[in-house]
Amino acid sequence: MVSAFDTTLMQKALDAAWAYQVLTFPNPAVGAVVSNGQGDVLGIGAHQKAGMPHAEVLALKAAYETLTEDRRIRTIEDATELHTFLKEHHNSLFHNLTLHVTLEPCHHFGRTPPCSGLIDALGIKRVVIGSFDESNTAKGGGAFLQEKGVNVTFGVLQEKCDLLLTPFTCKEKKRPFVFFKLAVSSNGVATGGIITSLDSRKMVHNLRNCCDLLVIGGNTVRTDRPILDARLCHGKAPNILIFSKQKSFDVTIPLFNVPHRSVMIEETLDKINDYSMVMIEGGQRMLDALSKEVKWYLIFESPRAKEGEAIILPRGLQKIFSQKVGEDTMSWYYKHAE
């Protein structure tokens, strides 16, 4: 039976996961919460990067330290080592606890061991799941746990959890996940040089590192002469699609001279279908030109005002999640059908 308690804890798991949206790609963003029968949160975790421990494991790691004050587990970052440590030292601590997770626990050996097996080994009493895992490789964790006698509840805040999962489901269906990244001042200005803090710019570079294509408008390229790489996180620079009817550009503009990068100049966005994770950067003209094609928007807002004309965002945007990034606020928006 689903309670208000379940929805509250699932929302906490969602909030934890949204902080790493896109950064986990090609893995899904997932959040998890471990709680006791009194509703106390013992541990929260979110998957942070492909190959690193899954959300459930990090939530269980945090819960273990809360319950035991055994700080040895703090230094363990490898997923397989964490699975082993928890199995060897749990001492039946988890038997009466509940795990809320935004996505059905994985049920296969990949770059990390299956979370379903760890949950079973720890004897967790109840598991509450948001989205079903429909992938061919990892699905079946919920059914496995039910067979093992775990009380499993499916579909809590499923619509919200499915929305979180959109980049992963796009990948599974061989479609690109496309989002528009924008930086604005406190009064809505998006032009005139650097707007947000170094922390936000580092976050953007981390996002670029996870993208295989970046789309930018031709006017922005000519005016700003950007490099559009991921140097602030020592990451890889995505390929570039310059959205422009004019094909002539000054090839000394830095973005043309990044090693191991392909730069295309196109009048349409047809080529984005050859990619998996696509970030669009630009200003008002790009927003207007692509308002019908783009549903996801990531906006970094500075607390500082700036001279200039405020940008006009597309209608119908719903804020899904916000968090502080340094002094700025980073927010994900979803555009529902008008």
C-alpha positions in Angstrom: 0.0 0.0 0.0 1.3 3.4 -1.0 1.3 6.1 1.7 2.1 9.8 1.9 5.3 8.6 3.6 6.2 6.7 0.4 5.6 9.6 -1.9 7.7 11.9 0.4 10.6 9.6 0.4 10.4 8.9 -3.3 10.5 12.7 -3.9 13.7 12.8 -1.8 15.1 10.1 -4.0 14.1 12.1 -7.1 15.7 15.2 -5.9 19.0 13.4 -5.2 19.0 11.9 -8.7 18.2 15.2 -10.6 21.4 16.7 -9.3 23.2 14.3 -11.6 20.9 14.4 -14.6 22.9 13.9 -17.8 26.2 13.4 -15.8 25.4 9.7 -15.5 24.9 9.1 -19.2 24.8 6.5 -20.8 23.5 5.2 -17.5 20.2 6.5 -16.1 20.1 9.1 -13.3 18.8 7.2 -10.2 18.1 8.2 -6.6 17.5 6.1 -3.5 16.6 6.5 0.1 16.9 4.1 3.0 14.5 4.6 6.0 13.4 2.8 9.1 9.8 2.0 10.3 9.5 5.4 12.1 10.1 7.3 8.9 13.7 8.4 9.7 15.9 8.8 6.7 19.1 6.8 7.3 20.8 7.2 4.0 20.4 9.0 0.6 22.3 8.1 -2.5 22.4 9.0 -6.2 24.2 7.4 -9.1 26.8 10.0 -10.1 28.7 8.6 -13.1 28.7 5.5 -15.3 30.9 2.8 -13.8 30.5 4.2 -10.3 28.3 2.7 -7.5 24.6 2.8 -8.2 22.2 4.9 -6.1 20.9 2.0 -4.0 24.5 1.0 -3.0 25.4 4.6 -2.0 22.2 5.0 0.0 23.0 1.7 1.8 26.5 2.8 2.4 25.3 6.0 4.1 22.7 4.0 6.1 25.4 1.6 7.3 27.5 4.4 8.6 24.5 6.0 10.2 23.6 2.8 12.0 27.1 1.6 13.0 29.3 4.7 13.0 31.8 2.4 11.3 33.8 4.9 9.2 35.8 2.2 7.3 33.1 2.2 4.7 33.7 5.9 4.0 36.9 5.3 2.1 35.4 2.6 -0.2 34.4 4.0 -3.6 34.6 1.0 -5.9 31.2 -0.6 -6.4 32.3 -4.2 -6.2 34.2 -3.5 -3.0 31.1 -1.8 -1.5 28.9 -4.8 -2.3 31.4 -7.1 -0.7 31.9 -5.0 2.4 28.1 -4.6 3.0 27.5 -8.3 2.6 30.3 -9.2 5.0 29.5 -6.6 7.7 25.7 -5.9 7.6 25.1 -8.0 10.7 21.3 -8.1 9.9 21.1 -4.3 10.4 18.9 -3.9 7.3 16.2 -6.5 8.0 13.5 -4.0 9.0 14.4 -1.2 6.7 12.8 0.1 3.5 14.5 1.2 0.3 12.9 3.7 -2.0 14.5 3.9 -5.4 13.4 5.8 -8.5 14.2 2.9 -10.9 13.8 -0.8 -10.5 17.1 -2.3 -9.1 19.3 -3.7 -11.8 19.5 -7.5 -12.2 22.6 -8.1 -14.2 26.4 -8.1 -13.9 27.7 -5.1 -15.9 30.4 -2.6 -14.8 29.0 -3.1 -11.3 27.3 -6.1 -9.6 23.5 -6.4 -9.5 21.8 -4.3 -6.9 19.0 -6.9 -6.7 21.4 -9.4 -5.3 22.8 -7.0 -2.7 19.3 -6.1 -1.5 18.5 -9.7 -1.2 21.7 -10.5 0.7 21.1 -7.7 3.2 17.6 -8.9 3.9 15.9 -5.6 3.3 12.2 -5.9 4.3 10.5 -3.6 1.7 11.5 -2.0 -1.6 9.5 0.8 -3.2 10.1 1.4 -6.9 9.2 4.4 -9.1 9.9 3.4 -12.7 10.1 -0.1 -14.2 13.4 -1.0 -15.9 12.4 -1.9 -19.5 16.0 -2.4 -20.7 16.9 -5.8 -22.0 20.0 -6.1 -20.0 19.0 -5.0 -16.5 15.3 -5.6 -16.1 13.7 -8.1 -13.7 15.1 -6.9 -10.3 11.7 -6.2 -8.8 10.3 -9.7 -9.7 13.5 -11.3 -8.4 13.1 -9.6 -5.1 9.4 -10.6 -4.9 10.4 -14.2 -5.4 12.8 -13.9 -2.6 10.0 -12.7 -0.2 10.7 -9.0 -0.3 7.6 -6.7 -0.1 7.9 -4.8 -3.4 5.7 -1.9 -4.3 5.9 -0.6 -7.9 4.9 2.7 -9.5 5.2 5.3 -6.7 5.5 8.7 -8.3 6.0 6.8 -11.6 5.2 9.7 -13.9 7.9 11.8 -12.2 10.4 8.9 -12.2 9.7 8.2 -15.8 10.4 11.9 -16.6 13.7 11.7 -14.8 14.5 8.6 -16.9 14.0 10.3 -20.3 17.6 10.5 -21.4 18.0 6.7 -20.8 14.7 5.8 -22.4 15.7 7.9 -25.4 18.9 6.0 -25.7 17.1 2.6 -25.4 14.8 3.7 -28.3 17.8 5.0 -30.3 16.6 8.6 -30.2 18.7 11.6 -29.1 18.0 13.3 -25.8 18.1 17.1 -26.6 18.2 19.9 -24.1 18.8 23.7 -24.3 21.3 25.1 -21.9 21.0 28.8 -21.1 22.8 31.2 -18.7 20.9 34.3 -17.5 21.4 37.1 -15.0 18.9 37.8 -12.1 17.0 40.1 -14.4 16.9 37.7 -17.3 19.8 38.9 -19.5 21.6 36.2 -21.5 24.1 38.3 -23.5 27.2 40.4 -22.9 30.0 38.0 -21.9 30.3 35.8 -18.8 27.1 35.7 -16.7 27.4 32.9 -14.2 30.1 31.8 -11.7 33.0 29.5 -12.2 31.1 26.8 -10.4 28.4 26.9 -13.0 30.8 27.0 -15.9 32.5 23.9 -14.5 29.2 22.2 -14.3 28.5 23.1 -18.0 31.9 21.6 -18.9 31.0 18.4 -17.1 27.8 18.3 -19.0 29.6 18.8 -22.3 31.9 16.0 -21.4 28.8 13.7 -21.3 27.4 15.0 -24.6 28.4 13.7 -28.0 27.0 16.8 -29.9 26.7 20.5 -29.1 24.5 22.7 -31.3 25.2 26.4 -31.5 23.8 29.3 -33.6 26.0 30.8 -36.4 25.6 34.3 -35.0 26.8 33.3 -31.6 29.9 31.6 -33.2 30.8 34.8 -35.1 30.2 37.1 -32.2 31.6 35.2 -29.2 34.3 33.2 -31.1 33.9 30.3 -28.5 35.9 27.2 -28.1 33.1 25.1 -26.6 35.2 22.4 -25.0 35.3 20.7 -21.6 38.7 22.0 -20.4 37.4 23.0 -16.9 36.8 19.3 -16.1 39.6 17.9 -18.3 36.9 16.2 -20.3 36.4 15.5 -24.0 35.0 18.2 -26.3 31.8 17.2 -28.1 31.3 17.4 -31.8 29.7 20.7 -33.0 26.8 21.4 -35.2 26.6 25.1 -36.2 23.0 25.9 -37.0 23.3 28.5 -39.8 22.2 29.2 -43.3 25.5 31.0 -44.0 28.3 28.5 -44.5 31.2 30.8 -44.3 33.0 31.1 -41.0 36.4 32.3 -39.9 38.3 29.1 -39.3 40.5 30.7 -36.7 37.6 30.7 -34.3 38.8 28.4 -31.5 36.0 25.8 -31.8 37.3 24.8 -35.3 40.7 23.9 -33.9 39.9 21.4 -31.1 41.6 18.0 -31.8 39.4 14.9 -32.4 36.3 17.0 -33.0 34.0 17.1 -36.0 32.4 20.5 -36.9 29.3 20.6 -39.2 27.5 23.6 -40.5 23.9 22.8 -41.3 20.6 24.6 -42.1 18.6 21.8 -40.3 18.9 19.7 -37.2 18.5 16.4 -39.1 22.0 15.2 -38.1 21.2 15.2 -34.4 19.5 11.9 -35.0 23.0 10.4 -35.4 23.8 11.3 -31.8 22.6 10.2 -28.3 23.1 13.2 -26.0 22.7 16.7 -27.6 23.1 20.0 -25.8 22.0 23.3 -27.5 23.6 26.6 -26.5 22.5 30.0 -27.7 20.4 33.0 -27.1 17.0 34.5 -28.1 17.2 33.6 -31.8 18.0 30.0 -31.1 15.3 29.8 -28.5 12.8 31.1 -30.9 14.0 29.0 -33.9 13.9 25.7 -31.9 11.0 26.3 -29.5 8.8 23.7 -31.2 11.5 21.0 -31.3 13.0 21.3 -27.8 11.2 20.1 -24.7 14.0 20.2 -22.1 15.7 23.4 -20.8 18.5 23.7 -18.3 18.9 27.3 -17.0 21.7 28.6 -14.8 20.6 31.8 -13.1 23.1 34.3 -11.6 22.0 36.3 -8.5 23.6 39.3 -10.1 21.8 41.8 -12.5 23.2 42.7 -15.8 22.5 45.5 -18.3 20.7 44.4 -21.4 17.4 43.1 -22.7 15.8 40.2 -20.8 15.4 37.0 -22.7 11.9 35.6 -23.5 11.6 31.9 -22.6 9.2 29.6 -24.4 5.7 29.3 -23.0 4.6 26.3 -21.0 7.8 25.5 -19.1 7.4 23.6 -15.9 10.2 23.7 -13.3 11.1 20.1 -12.4 14.1 20.6 -10.2 16.4 23.3 -8.8 19.7 23.3 -6.9 22.4 25.7 -6.0 25.7 25.6 -8.0 28.0 28.0 -6.2 26.2 31.3 -6.0 23.9 30.5 -8.9 20.7 28.4 -9.3 20.5 25.6 -11.8 17.0 24.5 -12.8 15.6 21.8 -15.1 12.4 22.7 -17.0 10.1 20.5 -19.1 7.9 22.0 -21.8 4.5 20.4 -21.9 2.4 20.4 -25.0 0.7 23.8 -25.5 
